[in-house]
Amino acid sequence: MQSMKVPLSVNYQDQGNFSWRDRADKAVDLIAELASLLPSPFNLSDVGCGDMKLKESLVRREINATYTAFDLHPQTDSVTELDINRSSLPKRCDVVILLGVAEYLDDLQGVFSRLAKQTTYLVVSHVVRERSNYSSTQLVSLGWKNHLSSSDFGVAITQGGFLIERELFTSNKRTMLWRCRAVVS
């Protein structure tokens, strides 16, 4: 894999932190629970994949998935450029993963509505407001457009066409993950 230059404005300096790997591992826990319901291999789209920690976790856990990586700012040639704010996935898949992406979305519910027509399952994370203390200045500095409570985020998920099946926190108790099933076809 060849490295590509990532714009300085992108917040990737924290990719080495334990919390990023922990978030990916927790997402794989949620996916593993679905193993008997999914084809083998199943198609998984990792949207906002960063340095593909999720793929590493899938391999480590021996989850049989056909992995496709997307990011607004690809870090390697194996990642397809995609702005999920403006575009849909190029094809339907069984599972979509959005880790560390929801905070940056212009129209959260609109993205969920598009994804509900393109996937069966969604695993999504969000740093929830009631568990984190960010000032408005910090949110602007991070480039976040969303910093919702867990209940408000859940409303956006359900209004976007998904049924929440399971939720859990990462180890730091600030980031929540939801596993959802599309109710829109």
N, C-alpha and C positions, 0 to 999 in steps of 0.2 A: 504494500500500500504506500502510495506516495503522499506526503503531507502537502497540504495546500495552505496558503496564507489566509488567516481569519482576520476580518476587520477589527481594529483596536476597540471599537465601540461595543463589541460583543463581550458578554460577561462570562468568559470561559476560564478565567484565572483560578477559579475554585474547583475545577474538575478533579483535582487530586484529593479533595477532602473526602473523609469517610462518609459523610452524609450523601454524597452522590452515588457511591457504590451501594450503600445501604438502601437508598431509594430504589435502585435497579433490582437489588435482591428481593425486596418486598414486593415489587411488581411481578417478579418471576414466581414468588410464592402464590400470588393471586392467579397467575396463569396456570401454574401446576395443578391447582384445584379444578381446573376445567379439562384436564387431559382426557378424561373419558368421554367428554362431549364434543371434542374436536377431531377432525380428520387427522391422520398421521401420514406425512407431516401436514401441519396447518400453516396457512400464510399469515405472517405477522408483519405489520408495517410500524416501524419505530420512527415517529415523527418528532423532530427535534432531537435527534439521536446523539448530538455532541460527539464524544469520542467512543461511542458505542459500548458503554458499560453494560447495557442491557444484553447485548449479544454475548458478552463474556459470561454473564450470569446464566444465560440460557445454555451455553455450552457446558459450563461447570455443572449445571443441574441435569444435563443430558435430556433437555426438552427438545423434542423433534419438531422444529419449526423451520419453515422457509423464511428467512429473515431478509427484509428489505429496509434499508436505511434512508431517511430523508432529513434534511436540515436546511434552514435558511442560509446558513454559512457552512457548507461542507468543509470538513477538516481533512478528508482523504478523497481519493478518486472513486472509492467504492460507495460513496454517499451521493444520492441524487438531490440536487437543489430543489427545494419546494418551499413556497411561502404559503403556509396553511391558512393564513389570513385571507388570501386572495384566490387560492386554487384548491381544487379537490385532489384527492389521491388519483393517480393514473389508472388504478383498477381496484375492484372490490377485493377485500381480504377478510380473513376470519377474525383477526384481532388487531386493533390499533392501540398503540401505546403513545401517550403524551406525558412525558416526565419533564418537569421544569419548563413547560411551554405555556400553560394556561395564564400565567401572570402577564404574558406579553401579547395576548390576543386582543385585537380590536373589538371583535364581536363574538364573545365567548359562546353565547347561545346559538348564533348563526353557524359557527364552526361545528358545534355539537350536532346541529340539525343536518349539516352536510355529511358529517361522518356517520350519522345514524342510518343513512341511505347507502353507505359504502362498507359497513362492517357488521358483524354479529356482536362482537364484544369490544368494549373500550376500557382500558386501564389508564387512569389520569391522576396526576398529582396536583396539589396546590398547597402553598404555604398559607395556612389559615390564619385569619386576623386575630382570633381569640387566643392563639398560642404564640404570637410573635409581636414584637414591639418595634415597628418601623415608623419613623416620622414621615411626613409627606415629602420632605427633602430627600430622605433616603430612598423612598419609592421612585421619585423622579430620577435620582442618580442610578438606580438599578434598571430604569427603563420599564418598570412594571406599570401595566394599565389596569390590572386586577389584583386586589388584595382583599378577598371576600371572607366572610365567616364560613364555617363549614356548612351551616344551614343554607345560606344564600348560594353557595357553590352547588349544593345538592339541588336546589331549585333550578339553577341554570342547566344542570345535567338532565333533569326530568323534563323541563320545558323544551330541551333540545332533542327529545325523542328517545331517551334511554331510561331504563329501569335500573335503579341502584341495587345490586345484589349483595355487595360486601364492601366494607370500608375498614381501613386500618391506618395507624400512624407509623411513621418511621421511628427509629430509635430516639431521635432528638425531640419527638412529640410536637414538632412545629409543622411538619408536612404530613398531610393526609393523602391517602390513595383511595380511589374508588374503583371497583370493578363493576361495570355496567353492561347490560344487554340491551341491544337496540329493540325498540318496539315499533319502529317505522320500517317498512320494507321498500 
